Amino acid sequence: MCVERLTGSWPGKALTTVELYRLIDETEETRNREDRIRAIIGMGESGDPRVVTPLIACSRDRDAEVRGYATEALHKLRSGRAVSALIERLRDKGELPGTRQRAAAALALIRTYDAVKELKERLSDSRETDNIRRYVSEVIRKAGIR
């Protein structure tokens, strides 16, 4: 993912309601991948809980790159409402490894019962890839999860 070329227009300031809803509309109505990704990045940087539901929808998109950016945005927001979607991304062995890792990192930060349970299941699942198990072990350790 080439975040550098897409993030230039979001200086990290608080967005107005109009700007926020424009970003949400772009993720739902625009077919252009770069415009959608730029909107997803802006939504993640907004810190606004109103964007969680649209980001969850984007995390289930057909486009793997869109799913990856949406998962990263959900990671930044740390919302318990995103746990089910993040679990889906982590469980999907056909998903890009980086997206699965971002989902694991987000679950470790959110730390709900279901999030922690899923991380521990990934860690103990012998059918899980070694890379994901190592990564999950690391995020569990860093988060101080027992």
Phi, psi and omega in degrees: 000131181258079184295323186305320184279350183254343188267355187304332186269003181241093186285007177086007177277160177295137180270148173286165178300319180298314179297319180298313180291332175295319177296316178300315178300321180297324180289332184267330190248340184271135178268341181291120184301313183296321177295319179296315180296318178300319178294319179298316178299314179299321178295318179296322180284343182292329184071009185272126182295343179293344182268355184300310183299313177297326178291324175300316178299318179293330179290349179251013181296158177291331184277119183299324180292320176298315178301319180297313179294322178295320178296319177297317179296319177296324176301316181294327184278335176054044182265133176298337178294342183267358187304312181300316180294321179292323175297318176303314181296318181293321182287336186286101182291346176272355181284157176301137182304322180295324178292318178297320179295317178297323177296316179298316180297319179295317179299321179295325179284324182288318171060028172287168179304311181296323179296312181293319179302316180295318179300316179294325177294319178297321181294322184266356181281110182293343178273352179286152180293149179300320181298317180291319179298319177297317181295315179299318177302317181294314181291326175297315179298312182296326181278353181071027180279135179251000000 
